[in-house]
Each structure stands twice: as structure tokens, then as C-alpha cells.
Amino acid sequence: MIDKALMKILVCPKCKGEIHYNSNKDGLVCDACQLEYPIRDDIPVMLIDEAKSLAV
């Protein structure tokens, strides 16, 4: 789990919008961009190129 203080300041690097955990808590989701950023070794990888698209 990511520190609560860090979660309060993290935003989507693409749109600067809010992010939240996915259902497995192994990624951070931006609903506006439909992107999921991975969490590796308890470190969020907030790079647009590393994000997985959630668009259908």
C-alpha cells in the first residue's frame, strides 16, 4: 500500500486529475483518461508510457 500522504498529492500525469486504486490494489486508475498506472514494489509508476489503457 502507498502511504496515505503520498496518495493525497498524487495525480494523473496526463490530465492532473484524481486517481484511485484499482480493485486489486495493484494499480492506480484515472477515470478521466481511462488509464491505469502500475504499482511495482509499493512504488507507483506514474509514467504515461507505462500506463495501461482501460478504454474498451
Secondary structure, DSSP 8 states (H G I E B T S, - for coil): ---HHHHHH---TTT----EE-TTSSEEEETTTTEEEEEETTEE---GGG-EE---
